[in-house]
Amino acid sequence: MKILMLTWKSFGNEDMAAAFRQLNHQVIEHPFSDKGERTDAELEQDLTSQIHSAAPDMLFSFNYFPVAAIACKKAGVPYVAWVYDSPYVRLYHYSINYPTNHVFVFDKAQYLEFHRAGILTVNYLPMAANTERLCAMTDFARFQKTPWHNRHEVAFIGSLYTEKHQFFQRMDKITPYTRGYLEGLMAAQKQVYGYNFIQELLPPAIIEDMQRSLPMQPGADSVESVEYLFAQYVINREITALERRELLHAVTEHFGLDLYTPDQTVKLPNCTNHGPVDYYDYAPYVFKTAKINLNISLRSILTGIPLRAFDIMGAGGFLLTNYQEDFLDFFVPGEDFVFYDSKADLLSKIDYYLQHEEERAQIAKNGLQKISADHTYVHRVDEILSCL
């Protein structure tokens, strides 16, 4: 099969291309940038010309781009998109229902939302890891010479959402009632894992008040609701920022922490902030050498397993994550990974697994074996092509 692959600054490009080629498919990589626009006549024409020139059997991209869907529909070529971002508003563009689309999302709850609405072009496909590449990364001496070299037993890689302005802070004109309502709502959601109730608890009066400071409207060519925009892009993002800072601060009060985040100004006690780490070339060494790797999911991910979790287990690292329902479809808690359901539970499990090295090592080994057996990019390519 000949595959035209749109390449942009996404995770997984190299691993996905390698998986296609490992299964004897021809891959033609095409640099792509849509400048943040959903539709673009010039870009659409460029893609259409590229499709006619390459004559692929399908077009592939990480994340879904309406302009690519439009070009593929006109050319009569299947468009395969694998979405790893959440939230991702472009999924609600009217083009999502094109018969040439085969869109895969990593969050089962999001898949079910589309399925119940009768959108049959959206499928469920969890993320993956390239265990062959990750396991071959054994140059620890090279890693120890980098500024990212671990100093502590616990590590977290990810944004704290402090490195640039946040939408929530821009709502400086809301009433004291609205602010109190939202702060109470966020405080309640922080206590609950496994169900997100933010969107359904935003009444019209609260939405109207927020819009005075932060006007947000659905696109004219899409069907997302204004409640979706405020819940997922504003409030759940703010909850994640508060939660990550709060949990990591609690961790540093009891244990050492290696933090890898874009905002190098963040200071926490007993914490080394290494700044951003190269995710492809060096993050796997963090996963391998940290005794405990934390995952604190973005709150807009309803049930899905974040890519970070697959990469931690795929590198042979020990994963301690917040509860996400989709884990239980593929992995066994306490056998392949460990989850926490409160701040106290997080601290208790860090303490326990730092003291039980053999048990911790066995769990990491089990997780790696399960990823290798069922959750590599090669497995996912087989699943995608089976759907086609």
N, C-alpha and C positions, 0 to 999 in steps of 0.2 A: 504494500500500500504506500502511496505517495502522500506525505503529510506536509502541508504548509503551516509552519508554526510561527505565530506572532511572538516576538521576543521583546520584552520591555524590562524595566527594573523590578521584576517580580522574583519571589522565592521559587525555587524548584526548576528553573529553566534547564539547567545543565542535567539535572537528574531525570527529568521527563524526556528530554531529547535522547539521553543515553538509553532509557528504557525502550523507547520506540526503536532505536537502532539495534538494541540487543535482540529484539523480536523480528529483526530483518525488515523493518520498514524504512523507507527513504524519507529523510527529514530535510526540508528546505526551510531555513530560518530566515525570517523577514523582520527587520527592526521596525518597531511600532511605537507610536506615541500619539494619543488622541487629544492632548492638551486639556484634558478635563471636560471636553464637550461630549454630549451624548450622540449628537449627529454632526457631521461635517461633510459637505458635498465634495470638497477637494480630496479629503482622506478616503471617502467612499469610492471615488473614482480611482484613486491610487490602488486601493485594495482590489477593486474589480479588475483592473489591468493586470495586477500581480496574479490573481486567480486564473485569468484567461491565459497568461503567459506560462505559469507553472503547471496548469491543468492537474491540480491535486485531487486526491480522492476525498480529502476533508481538510478543513481549516481548524487549527487548534490554538487556544490561548488560555492562560491562567486569567481568571476573572472574565466577566461577561461584558462585551462591548457592543452596544446597539449598532454602531456603524459597521462592525464586522458582520453582524447578523443580517443587516440590510443588504450588504454586498453579496453574501453567500446566498441569500434568497433569490436575488436577481440572477446569480450565476447557476443556481440549482445545485450547489455544493453543500454537503453537511457541515455545519458549524458546531464544533465541540468546545465548550467552555467549562473550565473547572474552577469554581469560585472558592477562594480561601479567606477572603476578607469578610468581616462582619462589623458593623452593618454595611450593606452594599445596595444602595438605592437603585442602581441601574437595572437590577433584576425586575423592577416594576415598570420598566419601559414597555410600551405597547408591543414592541417587536418580540418579546419573550415567547409569544405563542406561535411564532413562525414554524412551519412544519419542517424546515431544514435545521432547526435548532436541536441540540442535545446538550442541555445545560446540567451540570453536576454541582450540587452544593454539599458542604461538609457537615451541615447542621441538620439533623433529622427533623427537628421541630419546624425549621424553615421549609424543608421539603414537603412536610405534611400540610403546611399552610397553602402552598401552591397546589398540591394534589387535591385537597378538599375544594379548592376553587375551580377545579377542572382543567388546570394547566398541566398537560401531560408531557410537555417538553422539558420539565424540570425533574431531575432524578437525584437520589441520595448517593453520595460517594464520600466516605471519610478520607482524610488526608493519608499520607504515606511517608516512608523514609527510605533512603538509599543505603541500606545496611552494608552493602559491599563497599561503597565509598567510605562510609563512616568507620567501619571496622578496620579499614586499611590505613586510617590516620593514626600512626603510632610514633610520629616524630616529636616526642614529648620534650626533648632537649631544645628543639626549636621553639616550642611553645613557652618554655620556661624563660626564654630570653626576651619575651614580648611584654609590653605593659599590661597585658591581660592575664598574666600568670596568677593563678589562685593563691590567696593567702589564708583563706578561712575554709570552714567545713561546709557551709551552706552557700548556695549561689542562686541568683535570680537574674535572668536576661529578659529585658523588656522595657517598654516606655513607662514612665510614671505620669505621663501627660502633663508635665510641667515645663517642657522645653519650648512651648509656644502658647499663644493666647488660646483660651478655651471659650467655647460658646457660652457656657454657663456664666462665666465671669462678665460677659458682655451684657447680661440682663440686669443692668443697674437701675432700671426704672420700674421694676415690678413692685407691687404693693407689699407691705409687711405681711399681709395675710398670705399672698401667693408664695413669698419666700419661706414663710413658716410651713406652709403646706408641702412645698417641695423638699425642704430639709427633713420634715417628718417622714415623707414618703421614701426618701433616700436612706434615712436611718433604718426604716423598717426593712427595705429591700436588702440592705447589707447583712441582715440577720438571717436571710432566707437563701438557701442554695437549692437548685433544682426547679425553681419556678420564678419567672420574672413577671411581675404584675404592673410595671410602670405604665406601659402604654394604655392599659385598660382603665387606669385610675387617673387619667388626665381629663377632667371635665371641661366643657366649652369655656367657662369663665376663666379658668386657669390658662388655657391655651390663648385666649384673647389677650390676657394681661401679658403673657410672655412675648407675644408678637409685637407689642408696643416697643419693646427693647430690641427684639431680635426677629424681624419679619422673616417668616419662612412659609413658602407655599409649594405645593406639589408642582411638578413640571406639567406643562400643557400636554405633553406626549407620554405621560406615565400615570400610574394609578396608585402610587403610594399616598397615604393619608398624612395630614399635617400632624396628627398624633404620633405616627411612626417617626417622622422627622425629629420632633422634639424628644420623644422617648429614647430613640436609639442614638442620635447624633449629639444630643445635648445632655440629657439626664443620666443615661446609663454610662456615658463616657465620664461624667463627673463622679458617679458612684465608684467607677473603677479607679479613678485617680485618688479619691479619698481612701478606698479600701487598700490599694497597694501601698500607699504611704503608711497607713495605720498598721497593717500587718507586718510590713518590713521593719517599721520602727519597733514593734513588739519583739520581732525576732532578734534585732540587734541589742535589745536590753538583756537577752539571755544567752545569745550565741554570736559568733562572728559571722559576718555576711560579706560575700563578694557581690557587688552590684554592677551590672553592665547596662547602662542606660544612656540615652542621648544627652540628658541634662547633667553636665559635669559639675554644676553648682550645688547639686543635692548633697547635703551632709547629714549623716546619721551616726549615732554613737556606735563604736566597735564595728564600723563598716568601711570597706575600701570601695570607693566609687571609681571604677576603671574607665568610665565613659562608654561610648558605643563600641561593641566588639564586631569584628568582621564575621557575619553569621555563617558564611560558607566555609571559610578557611580556618577559623579559629574557635568559633562557638562550640564545635564538637569536642574540642579539648577541654573546655570548661565542663561540658556534660560528663566527660569521662573522668575528670579528676576531682570534681566536687563530690563530697560524700552524699549530699542531698541537693537535688535540683528542684526549685520551686516553680510551680505554674499557678499563676493567679489570673484566671481567664477574664477577658473583656466581658462586661456584663451584658452586652448585646448578643453574645453567643449564647443561645438559649439552652441547647443540650449538646452541642457539638464538641468534638475533641480538637483543640487547637493544634496547628502544625508543630509548635514548640514541643508539645508532649510527645508526638511521634519521633521527633528528632532526638529528644532526650533518651527515650527508650531504645531507639535505633542505633544510638552511639554506645549503648551499654551502660547508660547512666541510671541512677536511682531517681524515680519520679515521685514527688509529693505534690499533689494537685488539689485544688478545690473540687467539690463534687460536680460532675457533669454526667448526665444520664447516659449519653451514648457510650461512655467507657464500658458500661456493664453489658453492652451487646457483644463486646469482643475480648475484654480483659477481666481478670478476677482480682478484686481488691485484696490486698495483703499477700497476693501471690505474684502478680505481674507489675503492680504499682500500688501506691497508697494514696487515699484521699482524706481530706479533712473537711469538717462541716461547721467549724467555728474557730475563732482566734485561739481559744483555750485548747481545742483539739489539735490545731496546727502546732502550737508550742509543745504540747505533750508528745506528739508523734515525732517531732524533731529530736526531742530529748531521748525518746525510746530508741529510735533507729541509729542515733549516734553512738549509743551504748551497746547495740547489738549488731556488730559488724558482719558476722556470718549470715544472719538473716537478711540484712540489708543487701549484701552482695548477691545472695540467692535470688532475691526479688528482682534486682537489676538484670541478672542473667536470664531469668524467666521472661522478663519483658522483651529483651533483645531477641530471644528465641522465637517468641510469638510474632514480633514484627517481621523477622526474617522469613517465617513460615507463611505469613498471610497478608502482610501489609507493606510490601515494597512497591515502588513505582511500576515495576514489571507486572505485579498482580493487578494494579489499578488500570494499566493499559489493557490488559486482558478483559477486565470488567467493562471498560468503556467500549471496546470493540464488540463485545458481546451485545451491549445495548444497541449498537448501530446495526 
